[in-house]
Amino acid sequence: MGRWLIPEVYPLVGAMALVGGMVVFSLARHATMNPAVRIWKEGRKDAMLDNTEEGRRYVDNGFRNYLRTQSPQIFVRANRFFSDPDKS
């Protein structure tokens, strides 16, 4: 194992750790919060689920609600500078 722990490999290890963390987060979120996933038997026994409110809560999460209030621009100052140089 010591053969791979050289300084040149640190960025690769860091990137793989970040991606692994993102995968674990995504799997945990979908397994615990997705309205279509039923882990316990009581939730799976119904053939037709009436979970529209649960699905709405899942889709309208806090991050998406935050993005709705933001401007859909990436470089706001640069866009403002090049579109109207008098105000910048």
MOPAC internal coordinates of N, CA, C and O (Angstrom, degrees):
PM7 1SCF
backbone

  N    0.0000 0     0.00 0     0.00 0    0    0    0
  C    1.4546 1     0.00 0     0.00 0    1    0    0
  C    1.5334 1   111.64 1     0.00 0    2    1    0
  O    1.2310 1   120.29 1   150.33 1    3    2    1
  N    1.3221 1   117.04 1   -29.67 1    3    2    1
  C    1.4506 1   120.29 1  -179.42 1    5    3    2
  C    1.5139 1   113.22 1   -65.32 1    6    5    3
  O    1.2310 1   120.49 1   158.22 1    7    6    5
  N    1.3060 1   116.67 1   -21.78 1    7    6    5
  C    1.4501 1   121.57 1   179.77 1    9    7    6
  C    1.5315 1   111.82 1   -66.03 1   10    9    7
  O    1.2310 1   119.79 1   151.30 1   11   10    9
  N    1.3366 1   118.00 1   -28.70 1   11   10    9
  C    1.4620 1   121.93 1  -177.36 1   13   11   10
  C    1.5194 1   113.13 1   -93.37 1   14   13   11
  O    1.2310 1   119.59 1   168.02 1   15   14   13
  N    1.3013 1   118.38 1   -11.98 1   15   14   13
  C    1.4618 1   120.59 1  -177.76 1   17   15   14
  C    1.5204 1   111.75 1   -92.95 1   18   17   15
  O    1.2310 1   120.88 1  -121.52 1   19   18   17
  N    1.3043 1   115.92 1    58.48 1   19   18   17
  C    1.4551 1   121.73 1   174.31 1   21   19   18
  C    1.5236 1   107.52 1  -103.44 1   22   21   19
  O    1.2310 1   119.84 1   -24.56 1   23   22   21
  N    1.3349 1   117.91 1   155.44 1   23   22   21
  C    1.4749 1   120.10 1  -174.97 1   25   23   22
  C    1.5217 1   115.22 1   -56.76 1   26   25   23
  O    1.2310 1   119.43 1   153.29 1   27   26   25
  N    1.3138 1   118.68 1   -26.71 1   27   26   25
  C    1.4567 1   120.56 1  -179.66 1   29   27   26
  C    1.5196 1   112.51 1   -69.37 1   30   29   27
  O    1.2310 1   120.02 1   160.35 1   31   30   29
  N    1.3227 1   117.56 1   -19.65 1   31   30   29
  C    1.4612 1   121.84 1  -176.47 1   33   31   30
  C    1.5337 1   111.46 1   -93.25 1   34   33   31
  O    1.2310 1   119.60 1   167.04 1   35   34   33
  N    1.3422 1   118.37 1   -12.96 1   35   34   33
  C    1.4667 1   121.42 1  -177.16 1   37   35   34
  C    1.5298 1   113.49 1   -54.72 1   38   37   35
  O    1.2310 1   118.38 1   134.71 1   39   38   37
  N    1.3372 1   120.69 1   -45.29 1   39   38   37
  C    1.4745 1   118.90 1   178.56 1   41   39   38
  C    1.5302 1   112.94 1   -62.08 1   42   41   39
  O    1.2310 1   120.46 1   142.55 1   43   42   41
  N    1.3112 1   116.73 1   -37.45 1   43   42   41
  C    1.4590 1   120.06 1   178.51 1   45   43   42
  C    1.5213 1   110.97 1   -66.20 1   46   45   43
  O    1.2310 1   120.36 1   137.28 1   47   46   45
  N    1.3267 1   116.91 1   -42.72 1   47   46   45
  C    1.4621 1   120.80 1   178.20 1   49   47   46
  C    1.5268 1   109.68 1   -64.14 1   50   49   47
  O    1.2310 1   120.44 1   138.40 1   51   50   49
  N    1.3311 1   116.77 1   -41.60 1   51   50   49
  C    1.4625 1   120.30 1   178.36 1   53   51   50
  C    1.5247 1   112.25 1   -63.24 1   54   53   51
  O    1.2310 1   120.58 1   136.83 1   55   54   53
  N    1.3275 1   116.50 1   -43.17 1   55   54   53
  C    1.4681 1   120.34 1   178.79 1   57   55   54
  C    1.5245 1   111.26 1   -64.14 1   58   57   55
  O    1.2310 1   120.49 1   137.68 1   59   58   57
  N    1.3165 1   116.66 1   -42.32 1   59   58   57
  C    1.4682 1   119.89 1   179.68 1   61   59   58
  C    1.5188 1   111.07 1   -67.36 1   62   61   59
  O    1.2310 1   119.99 1   143.62 1   63   62   61
  N    1.3347 1   117.62 1   -36.38 1   63   62   61
  C    1.4612 1   120.16 1   176.78 1   65   63   62
  C    1.5275 1   110.70 1   -65.65 1   66   65   63
  O    1.2310 1   120.23 1   139.92 1   67   66   65
  N    1.3291 1   117.16 1   -40.08 1   67   66   65
  C    1.4674 1   120.77 1   177.90 1   69   67   66
  C    1.5278 1   110.79 1   -63.53 1   70   69   67
  O    1.2310 1   120.20 1   134.02 1   71   70   69
  N    1.3295 1   117.23 1   -45.98 1   71   70   69
  C    1.4623 1   120.80 1   179.89 1   73   71   70
  C    1.5337 1   110.35 1   -65.01 1   74   73   71
  O    1.2310 1   120.39 1   139.64 1   75   74   73
  N    1.3202 1   116.86 1   -40.36 1   75   74   73
  C    1.4672 1   119.64 1   177.21 1   77   75   74
  C    1.5174 1   111.64 1   -62.39 1   78   77   75
  O    1.2310 1   120.10 1   140.35 1   79   78   77
  N    1.3169 1   117.42 1   -39.65 1   79   78   77
  C    1.4572 1   121.13 1   176.33 1   81   79   78
  C    1.5176 1   112.26 1   -64.23 1   82   81   79
  O    1.2310 1   120.58 1   140.63 1   83   82   81
  N    1.3325 1   116.50 1   -39.37 1   83   82   81
  C    1.4652 1   119.98 1   177.92 1   85   83   82
  C    1.5207 1   111.31 1   -65.58 1   86   85   83
  O    1.2310 1   120.28 1   141.77 1   87   86   85
  N    1.3234 1   117.06 1   -38.23 1   87   86   85
  C    1.4630 1   120.88 1   178.55 1   89   87   86
  C    1.5196 1   110.48 1   -65.74 1   90   89   87
  O    1.2310 1   120.29 1   135.16 1   91   90   89
  N    1.3241 1   117.04 1   -44.84 1   91   90   89
  C    1.4686 1   120.43 1   179.06 1   93   91   90
  C    1.5239 1   110.43 1   -62.83 1   94   93   91
  O    1.2310 1   120.09 1   137.63 1   95   94   93
  N    1.3381 1   117.43 1   -42.37 1   95   94   93
  C    1.4645 1   120.68 1   178.13 1   97   95   94
  C    1.5233 1   111.13 1   -61.24 1   98   97   95
  O    1.2310 1   120.40 1   134.03 1   99   98   97
  N    1.3281 1   116.84 1   -45.97 1   99   98   97
  C    1.4618 1   120.64 1  -178.70 1  101   99   98
  C    1.5240 1   111.40 1   -63.94 1  102  101   99
  O    1.2310 1   120.46 1   134.67 1  103  102  101
  N    1.3219 1   116.73 1   -45.33 1  103  102  101
  C    1.4617 1   119.31 1   179.19 1  105  103  102
  C    1.5258 1   111.75 1   -63.19 1  106  105  103
  O    1.2310 1   120.44 1   137.45 1  107  106  105
  N    1.3261 1   116.76 1   -42.55 1  107  106  105
  C    1.4642 1   119.93 1   179.41 1  109  107  106
  C    1.5264 1   110.68 1   -64.74 1  110  109  107
  O    1.2310 1   120.17 1   139.33 1  111  110  109
  N    1.3331 1   117.27 1   -40.67 1  111  110  109
  C    1.4663 1   120.17 1  -179.69 1  113  111  110
  C    1.5200 1   110.91 1   -64.94 1  114  113  111
  O    1.2310 1   120.25 1   134.44 1  115  114  113
  N    1.3150 1   117.12 1   -45.56 1  115  114  113
  C    1.4573 1   119.81 1  -178.19 1  117  115  114
  C    1.5285 1   111.99 1   -70.02 1  118  117  115
  O    1.2310 1   120.23 1   144.47 1  119  118  117
  N    1.3143 1   117.17 1   -35.53 1  119  118  117
  C    1.4666 1   119.79 1  -179.22 1  121  119  118
  C    1.5150 1   111.85 1   -72.61 1  122  121  119
  O    1.2310 1   119.80 1   150.10 1  123  122  121
  N    1.3261 1   117.99 1   -29.90 1  123  122  121
  C    1.4643 1   119.58 1  -176.18 1  125  123  122
  C    1.5230 1   113.74 1  -100.09 1  126  125  123
  O    1.2310 1   119.18 1   152.15 1  127  126  125
  N    1.3197 1   119.16 1   -27.85 1  127  126  125
  C    1.4594 1   119.99 1  -172.54 1  129  127  126
  C    1.5217 1   114.62 1  -113.09 1  130  129  127
  O    1.2310 1   119.05 1   162.62 1  131  130  129
  N    1.3052 1   119.41 1   -17.38 1  131  130  129
  C    1.4566 1   121.69 1  -177.09 1  133  131  130
  C    1.5297 1   110.25 1   -67.51 1  134  133  131
  O    1.2310 1   119.44 1   -53.61 1  135  134  133
  N    1.3315 1   118.68 1   126.39 1  135  134  133
  C    1.4607 1   120.61 1  -178.59 1  137  135  134
  C    1.5235 1   113.63 1   -67.36 1  138  137  135
  O    1.2310 1   119.29 1   161.66 1  139  138  137
  N    1.3168 1   118.96 1   -18.34 1  139  138  137
  C    1.4599 1   120.46 1   179.98 1  141  139  138
  C    1.5231 1   112.60 1   -85.06 1  142  141  139
  O    1.2310 1   120.11 1   167.51 1  143  142  141
  N    1.3180 1   117.39 1   -12.49 1  143  142  141
  C    1.4676 1   121.44 1  -179.44 1  145  143  142
  C    1.5186 1   108.92 1   -95.01 1  146  145  143
  O    1.2310 1   120.74 1   -57.59 1  147  146  145
  N    1.3056 1   116.19 1   122.41 1  147  146  145
  C    1.4671 1   122.02 1   177.91 1  149  147  146
  C    1.5257 1   108.23 1  -120.97 1  150  149  147
  O    1.2310 1   120.59 1   -70.77 1  151  150  149
  N    1.3023 1   116.48 1   109.23 1  151  150  149
  C    1.4549 1   120.86 1  -177.20 1  153  151  150
  C    1.5280 1   110.96 1   -84.14 1  154  153  151
  O    1.2310 1   120.09 1   136.78 1  155  154  153
  N    1.3134 1   117.43 1   -43.22 1  155  154  153
  C    1.4707 1   121.50 1  -176.27 1  157  155  154
  C    1.5218 1   110.61 1   -85.57 1  158  157  155
  O    1.2310 1   120.91 1   -27.83 1  159  158  157
  N    1.2945 1   115.86 1   152.17 1  159  158  157
  C    1.4619 1   122.67 1  -176.01 1  161  159  158
  C    1.5328 1   111.90 1   -62.84 1  162  161  159
  O    1.2310 1   120.16 1   144.72 1  163  162  161
  N    1.3268 1   117.30 1   -35.28 1  163  162  161
  C    1.4765 1   120.22 1   179.93 1  165  163  162
  C    1.5235 1   110.93 1   -61.10 1  166  165  163
  O    1.2310 1   120.19 1   143.65 1  167  166  165
  N    1.3101 1   117.24 1   -36.35 1  167  166  165
  C    1.4620 1   120.67 1   179.60 1  169  167  166
  C    1.5111 1   113.34 1   -75.63 1  170  169  167
  O    1.2310 1   119.96 1   155.17 1  171  170  169
  N    1.3347 1   117.67 1   -24.83 1  171  170  169
  C    1.4598 1   120.70 1  -177.10 1  173  171  170
  C    1.5210 1   113.46 1   -91.12 1  174  173  171
  O    1.2310 1   119.58 1   169.26 1  175  174  173
  N    1.3119 1   118.41 1   -10.74 1  175  174  173
  C    1.4681 1   119.25 1  -173.39 1  177  175  174
  C    1.5263 1   112.70 1   -73.57 1  178  177  175
  O    1.2310 1   119.55 1   155.59 1  179  178  177
  N    1.3232 1   118.47 1   -24.41 1  179  178  177
  C    1.4667 1   121.17 1   178.64 1  181  179  178
  C    1.5191 1   110.01 1   -80.72 1  182  181  179
  O    1.2310 1   120.97 1   -49.99 1  183  182  181
  N    1.3219 1   115.75 1   130.01 1  183  182  181
  C    1.4622 1   119.21 1   179.94 1  185  183  182
  C    1.5244 1   110.97 1   -74.43 1  186  185  183
  O    1.2310 1   120.05 1   142.62 1  187  186  185
  N    1.3295 1   117.51 1   -37.38 1  187  186  185
  C    1.4524 1   121.98 1  -178.48 1  189  187  186
  C    1.5213 1   108.20 1  -119.38 1  190  189  187
  O    1.2310 1   120.23 1   -59.42 1  191  190  189
  N    1.3032 1   117.17 1   120.58 1  191  190  189
  C    1.4530 1   121.58 1  -177.41 1  193  191  190
  C    1.5218 1   110.22 1  -100.02 1  194  193  191
  O    1.2310 1   121.12 1   -41.93 1  195  194  193
  N    1.3101 1   115.46 1   138.07 1  195  194  193
  C    1.4580 1   121.09 1   174.36 1  197  195  194
  C    1.5294 1   106.75 1  -106.09 1  198  197  195
  O    1.2310 1   121.31 1   -99.83 1  199  198  197
  N    1.3039 1   115.10 1    80.17 1  199  198  197
  C    1.4617 1   119.68 1  -175.52 1  201  199  198
  C    1.5310 1   111.91 1  -124.82 1  202  201  199
  O    1.2310 1   120.68 1  -136.26 1  203  202  201
  N    1.3083 1   116.30 1    43.74 1  203  202  201
  C    1.4622 1   118.98 1  -178.88 1  205  203  202
  C    1.5213 1   111.27 1   -67.09 1  206  205  203
  O    1.2310 1   120.05 1   141.81 1  207  206  205
  N    1.3292 1   117.51 1   -38.19 1  207  206  205
  C    1.4653 1   119.60 1   179.34 1  209  207  206
  C    1.5266 1   110.74 1   -67.76 1  210  209  207
  O    1.2310 1   120.11 1   141.11 1  211  210  209
  N    1.3043 1   117.39 1   -38.89 1  211  210  209
  C    1.4653 1   121.08 1   177.30 1  213  211  210
  C    1.5222 1   110.40 1   -65.08 1  214  213  211
  O    1.2310 1   120.20 1   139.63 1  215  214  213
  N    1.3084 1   117.21 1   -40.37 1  215  214  213
  C    1.4565 1   120.94 1   177.10 1  217  215  214
  C    1.5097 1   112.17 1   -66.33 1  218  217  215
  O    1.2310 1   120.07 1   142.45 1  219  218  217
  N    1.3203 1   117.48 1   -37.55 1  219  218  217
  C    1.4635 1   121.40 1   177.82 1  221  219  218
  C    1.5272 1   110.60 1   -64.92 1  222  221  219
  O    1.2310 1   120.65 1   138.92 1  223  222  221
  N    1.3370 1   116.37 1   -41.08 1  223  222  221
  C    1.4692 1   119.90 1   177.45 1  225  223  222
  C    1.5223 1   110.99 1   -64.76 1  226  225  223
  O    1.2310 1   120.19 1   144.30 1  227  226  225
  N    1.3227 1   117.24 1   -35.70 1  227  226  225
  C    1.4650 1   121.50 1  -179.94 1  229  227  226
  C    1.5294 1   110.92 1   -68.73 1  230  229  227
  O    1.2310 1   120.45 1   138.65 1  231  230  229
  N    1.3119 1   116.74 1   -41.35 1  231  230  229
  C    1.4632 1   120.47 1  -178.20 1  233  231  230
  C    1.5254 1   111.33 1   -75.39 1  234  233  231
  O    1.2310 1   119.90 1   138.79 1  235  234  233
  N    1.3187 1   117.80 1   -41.21 1  235  234  233
  C    1.4670 1   121.43 1  -178.52 1  237  235  234
  C    1.5221 1   109.78 1   -92.45 1  238  237  235
  O    1.2310 1   120.37 1  -113.30 1  239  238  237
  N    1.3227 1   116.89 1    66.70 1  239  238  237
  C    1.4517 1   120.41 1  -179.91 1  241  239  238
  C    1.5194 1   110.18 1   -79.50 1  242  241  239
  O    1.2310 1   120.35 1    -6.32 1  243  242  241
  N    1.3155 1   116.93 1   173.68 1  243  242  241
  C    1.4589 1   121.81 1  -175.61 1  245  243  242
  C    1.5112 1   113.91 1   -62.47 1  246  245  243
  O    1.2310 1   120.02 1   141.63 1  247  246  245
  N    1.3208 1   117.57 1   -38.37 1  247  246  245
  C    1.4637 1   120.22 1  -179.86 1  249  247  246
  C    1.5231 1   111.03 1   -66.08 1  250  249  247
  O    1.2310 1   120.06 1   138.80 1  251  250  249
  N    1.3121 1   117.49 1   -41.20 1  251  250  249
  C    1.4605 1   120.93 1   178.94 1  253  251  250
  C    1.5297 1   110.72 1   -67.89 1  254  253  251
  O    1.2310 1   119.94 1   141.88 1  255  254  253
  N    1.3246 1   117.73 1   -38.12 1  255  254  253
  C    1.4596 1   120.03 1   176.10 1  257  255  254
  C    1.5238 1   111.34 1   -64.39 1  258  257  255
  O    1.2310 1   120.02 1   143.04 1  259  258  257
  N    1.3285 1   117.56 1   -36.96 1  259  258  257
  C    1.4642 1   121.19 1   176.46 1  261  259  258
  C    1.5277 1   110.88 1   -64.43 1  262  261  259
  O    1.2310 1   120.34 1   137.61 1  263  262  261
  N    1.3286 1   116.96 1   -42.39 1  263  262  261
  C    1.4617 1   120.26 1  -178.37 1  265  263  262
  C    1.5257 1   112.37 1   -67.18 1  266  265  263
  O    1.2310 1   120.05 1   154.04 1  267  266  265
  N    1.3187 1   117.51 1   -25.96 1  267  266  265
  C    1.4755 1   119.79 1   178.60 1  269  267  266
  C    1.5180 1   111.87 1   -65.40 1  270  269  267
  O    1.2310 1   119.86 1   152.65 1  271  270  269
  N    1.3373 1   117.87 1   -27.35 1  271  270  269
  C    1.4624 1   121.12 1  -178.20 1  273  271  270
  C    1.5205 1   112.47 1   -89.23 1  274  273  271
  O    1.2310 1   119.59 1   172.55 1  275  274  273
  N    1.3385 1   118.38 1    -7.45 1  275  274  273
  C    1.4571 1   121.98 1  -176.45 1  277  275  274
  C    1.5247 1   111.15 1   -95.11 1  278  277  275
  O    1.2310 1   121.43 1   -22.43 1  279  278  277
  N    1.3067 1   114.88 1   157.57 1  279  278  277
  C    1.4547 1   121.51 1   177.05 1  281  279  278
  C    1.5281 1   109.06 1   -72.82 1  282  281  279
  O    1.2310 1   119.25 1   -41.84 1  283  282  281
  N    1.3318 1   119.04 1   138.16 1  283  282  281
  C    1.4687 1   120.36 1  -177.29 1  285  283  282
  C    1.5297 1   113.02 1   -82.24 1  286  285  283
  O    1.2310 1   120.36 1  -137.44 1  287  286  285
  N    1.3193 1   116.91 1    42.56 1  287  286  285
  C    1.4562 1   121.42 1   179.60 1  289  287  286
  C    1.5296 1   108.67 1  -117.10 1  290  289  287
  O    1.2310 1   120.88 1   -31.32 1  291  290  289
  N    1.3038 1   115.93 1   148.68 1  291  290  289
  C    1.4581 1   119.86 1   179.27 1  293  291  290
  C    1.5232 1   110.29 1   -89.85 1  294  293  291
  O    1.2310 1   119.81 1   127.72 1  295  294  293
  N    1.3061 1   117.97 1   -52.28 1  295  294  293
  C    1.4541 1   121.96 1   179.52 1  297  295  294
  C    1.5268 1   108.36 1  -108.92 1  298  297  295
  O    1.2310 1   120.45 1   -95.57 1  299  298  297
  N    1.3118 1   116.75 1    84.43 1  299  298  297
  C    1.4590 1   121.52 1  -172.92 1  301  299  298
  C    1.5236 1   110.96 1   -63.88 1  302  301  299
  O    1.2310 1   119.81 1   133.53 1  303  302  301
  N    1.3321 1   117.97 1   -46.47 1  303  302  301
  C    1.4669 1   119.78 1  -178.41 1  305  303  302
  C    1.5299 1   111.67 1   -66.46 1  306  305  303
  O    1.2310 1   120.46 1   140.32 1  307  306  305
  N    1.3260 1   116.73 1   -39.68 1  307  306  305
  C    1.4693 1   119.43 1   179.16 1  309  307  306
  C    1.5284 1   110.24 1   -66.55 1  310  309  307
  O    1.2310 1   119.84 1   139.33 1  311  310  309
  N    1.3175 1   117.92 1   -40.67 1  311  310  309
  C    1.4661 1   120.57 1   177.82 1  313  311  310
  C    1.5203 1   110.68 1   -63.34 1  314  313  311
  O    1.2310 1   120.66 1   137.88 1  315  314  313
  N    1.3304 1   116.35 1   -42.12 1  315  314  313
  C    1.4547 1   120.37 1   179.60 1  317  315  314
  C    1.5368 1   110.44 1   -66.31 1  318  317  315
  O    1.2310 1   120.27 1   140.68 1  319  318  317
  N    1.3299 1   117.10 1   -39.32 1  319  318  317
  C    1.4554 1   121.47 1  -179.59 1  321  319  318
  C    1.5199 1   111.88 1   -63.92 1  322  321  319
  O    1.2310 1   120.23 1   134.80 1  323  322  321
  N    1.3206 1   117.17 1   -45.20 1  323  322  321
  C    1.4550 1   119.78 1  -177.21 1  325  323  322
  C    1.5209 1   113.54 1   -81.09 1  326  325  323
  O    1.2310 1   119.43 1   158.14 1  327  326  325
  N    1.3126 1   118.70 1   -21.86 1  327  326  325
  C    1.4522 1   119.57 1   179.60 1  329  327  326
  C    1.5236 1   112.30 1   -87.07 1  330  329  327
  O    1.2310 1   120.03 1   146.90 1  331  330  329
  N    1.3305 1   117.54 1   -33.10 1  331  330  329
  C    1.4634 1   120.67 1  -179.59 1  333  331  330
  C    1.5194 1   108.99 1  -144.44 1  334  333  331
  O    1.2310 1   119.88 1   -94.99 1  335  334  333
  N    1.3378 1   117.84 1    85.01 1  335  334  333
  C    1.4720 1   120.07 1  -175.24 1  337  335  334
  C    1.5223 1   113.27 1   -68.26 1  338  337  335
  O    1.2310 1   119.03 1   161.48 1  339  338  337
  N    1.3378 1   119.45 1   -18.52 1  339  338  337
  C    1.4592 1   120.94 1  -179.44 1  341  339  338
  C    1.5356 1   111.60 1   -68.99 1  342  341  339
  O    1.2310 1   119.43 1   145.51 1  343  342  341
  N    1.3004 1   118.69 1   -34.49 1  343  342  341
  C    1.4688 1   122.10 1  -177.33 1  345  343  342
  C    1.5277 1   112.96 1   -84.31 1  346  345  343
  O    1.2310 1   120.04 1   165.38 1  347  346  345
  N    1.3225 1   117.52 1   -14.62 1  347  346  345
  C    1.4772 1   120.03 1  -175.75 1  349  347  346
  C    1.4941 1   111.83 1   -87.45 1  350  349  347
  O    1.2310 1   120.10 1   180.00 1  351  350  349

